[in-house]
Amino acid sequence: ALNVYNPHIYIFPNYIDPRLWHRALTHLEPEAPDRDPLVIGYQGGRGHIPDLETILPALIHVLQRYGPRVKLKFWGAPPPEALRVWPNIEWLDAGLTDYAAFTEYFQR
C-alpha cells in the first residue's frame, strides 16, 4: 500500500526459521497453579534493547500494579536498567550467537 508514495519498496521476509522451533509448539508445559506468578517472557538479542526501552513505561506499570503476582523473564537482551531493581525480574544471557544453537537451547 505504500508503493503509491514510492515505487521502490521492498518487503524483507522474517528471517525466523519455523523449522527450528518445532519443540516450542509440540512440547508445551501444563499451566502453572494459580498461586504461581504470571510469567511474562521476552526473548530477543541485544539488537532489541531499543524495543525494550520503548515498552519500559508499560512494564513498570505492570510491575507497580501487580507486584509479586507477576514475573518478567528476559532471555538474551538484558532488561532495561530501570527494571533491574525489581526482585521479580529474571535475566538469562545464554551467550549464544549461532541461531540454530539458540533455538535448540531456548526450546529446552
C-alpha positions, 0 to 999 in steps of 0.5 A: 500500500505504500508503493503509491508514495514510492515505487521502490519498496521492498518487503524483507521476509522474517528471517525466523526459521519455523523449522527450528522451533518445532519443540516450542509448539509440540512440547508445551508445559501444563499451566502453572497453579494459580498461586504461581506468578504470571510469567511474562517472557521476552526473548530477543538479542541485544539488537532489541534493547531499543524495543525494550526501552520503548515498552519500559513505561508499560512494564513498570506499570505492570510491575507497580500494579501487580507486584509479586503476582507477576514475573518478567523473564528476559532471555538474551537482551538484558532488561532495561536498567530501570527494571533491574531493581525489581526482585521479580525480574529474571535475566538469562544471557545464554551467550549464544550467537549461532541461531540454530544453537539458540533455538535448540537451547531456548526450546529446552 
